């Protein structure tokens, strides 16, 4: 320690057990894990909303319900993207709508479980996220091969980055 009383002491001199160099990467790791958790939670909540919307369509007049949503959201129904979505949704049978809502709820539950587990920094959530995200990458590639969009490419890249990051994290913390 320094003999000059007004000079700030180096924390490593005062407490040599501190590992200051290791603290910055841990903060970065925690932030990255938080971003992944928030991404998973956002996707899960979005899918939950879609599933609820699909269930509501089962019990109402589809066209009237969707027209109400379009008016509420102030979306132009003649927009080609909105028109394409409306055409697909209105063409679904009740059985297809039921299957879609069940699948949406299952996937939403999966994403919400991943997100909450990662937020709580649970080791099982890291393994769970690696397995489920990596397992769905072939499906994303198949969907991308049918129709390429910027959104599909972005989601695929994000999911590959998440798997790579979590695999490296799990191997490092073994």
N, C-alpha and C positions, 0 to 999 in steps of 0.2 A: 504494500500500500504506500501511497505517496506521503511525504513528510509535509507537503504544503496543505494546510487545512481547508482552503477554499476551493481546491481543485476537486472536481467530481471524481470519485473512485470508479475504476472499471468494475462492473458487477462480477466479472470473472475472478478478480482478485479478492473481492469480499466473500463471494460464495462460489468457490471453484466447482461445486457440483452442478451449477447451472450450465445448461447446454444451449446457449443462445443461438448458435448456428443452426441447431435442429428445430428451433421454434418457428422460424419463418416458413420452411417447407410444410410444417404441420398445419399452419394457418391456411396456406394455399390449398392443401389437400382438403381441409375442412370446407373451404369455400367451394371447391370443385364438387365435392360430395353434396353440398347444399344445392348447387345449381342442378345437379342430376336429379335430386329428390324433388325439387320444385318443377322440373320438366315433367317428371313422371306424374306428379300430383295434378299438374295442369292438364295433361293428356287424359288422366283418369276422370277428372271432374268434367271435362268436355264430353267424354264418352258417356258418362253418367247422365248428362243432360240430353244427349242424343237418345239414349235408351229410354229415358222418361218420355221424351217426345214420341218415340215409336210406340210405347204403350198407350199414350193418349190417342194416337191415331187408330189404335185397335178398337177403341170404344166410342169413336165419333165419326162423323162424316169427314172422310179424308180431305176432300177438296175444300170444304168449308173451313176446316181447321188450318190447313196450309195457307189458304187465302187470308185468314185472320193473322197468321204469323207474318206473312208478307206485308200486310198493312201495318202491323205493330212495329216491325223492324224497318218500315219505310224503304223496302227494297223494290227495285224496278222489276216487275215480273216478266218484262220483255227482254231483260238482260239475258244474253245467251247462256251464261253460266247458271243463273238462277232458273232459267227456263229448262235447262238440262237436268238440274236437280229435281225440279218439280215434276218433270216428265218421268223420271226414274221412280220417284217416291210414289206418285199416283198410279204407276203401273204395277206396284207390288200387290200380291195377293195377301190375304189375312195370314195364311200359313207362313209365307216368306217374311212378313212383318214380325210375326211371333218369333221366328228363328233368328232374325236380325236383332231383335231386342234382347233375347236371351244371350246371344253371342256378345253383344255390346256390353251387357251387364257383367258377364264373366271377365271380359277383357278389362273393363273399368275396375273391377275388384282386384284384378292382378296388378294393374298399374298403381292403384291406391295403396295396396299392400307394399309394393316396392317403395313407393314414395315415403310412406310413413316409416317403414323400417330404416330407410337410408337417413331420414331426418333424425331418427333416434340413434343413428350410428351403430346399428346392429350388424354383426358380422354375417348372420344368416341372410340379411337383406342384400348384402353384396353378392353372395353366392346365388341367391334367388334371382337377382337382377341380371347377373351374367347368363344364367341358364335360360331364363325366359326371353331376354332380349336377343341373345345369340340364336335361340331356337326360332325366332320369328324373322330373322334376316333372310332366310331363303324365300319365305312368303313375300317379303318386301321386294326381293329381286324378281320374283315371278310377276308381281303386280307392275313393277317397273318395265319388264319386258313387254307387257301387254300395251302399256301406254305411258310414255315418259312425260313427267311433269317436273317442274322445278321443286315443288313441295315434296314429291316422293324422293327425289334425289337428296334434298336437304335432310329429310327424316332418316333416310338410309345412312348418310354420312354421320349424322349425330348418333345414331344407334351403334354404328361400328366404333365410333370414338368412345362411347360410353363403355362398351364391352372391353375394348383395349385398355382403357384407363382402369376399370375395376379389376381386370385380370392382373395388370401390373401391380395394383395396390394390394390385392390379396396375396400375390407371390412375395411382395416386399415385406408384408406384415406377418408372414408365417411364423 
